[in-house]
Amino acid sequence: MVKKSKKIPKFKNEDTEREYWAKTDATEHFDIAKRKRLNFFNLKPSTQTISIRLPEDLLEEIKVMANKRDVPYQSLIKILLREKIDDNSAA
């Protein structure tokens, strides 16, 4: 029996698409029997460069924390922001 796949809707933006796929079973849209292995060598995450002014002592504390965790300080800032956002979303 051939299963007809659902049509993938057009999305207004990445957030709408991300929300859709988080709630949708992809097998409704794709026949996994016909899947192919893909490589995304040049795929880069969607990011935006910003400039933020921090007090020097705060930045030094962040750098010390990052050094203890063995991660770049800018990565630690992203981790801390994500954790705080997740905490506030759960509350």
C-alpha positions, 0 to 999 in steps of 0.5 A, a space after each residue: 500500500 502506497 502512503 501519500 505524504 502530507 505537503 510541507 507548508 510554507 513558513 513565515 520564518 525559522 521560528 515558525 518552522 522550528 515550532 512546526 517540526 517540534 510538534 510534527 511527526 516527520 514520517 507524515 511528510 517523508 517515506 523513510 523507505 526512500 531516504 538517502 544519506 546527506 552530508 551538510 559540510 557547509 551548513 552554518 548555524 543561523 547566528 547574528 553578531 551583536 555588540 554588548 558592553 559589560 563592566 570589566 569586572 563582570 567580563 573577567 569573572 566570566 572569563 575565569 568561569 569559562 577557563 574553569 569549564 574549559 570553554 571559550 568565554 563567548 560560548 559560556 555567555 551563550 550557555 548562561 543566557 540559554 539556561 536563564 531563558 529556559 529557567 524563566 520559560 519553565 517558571 
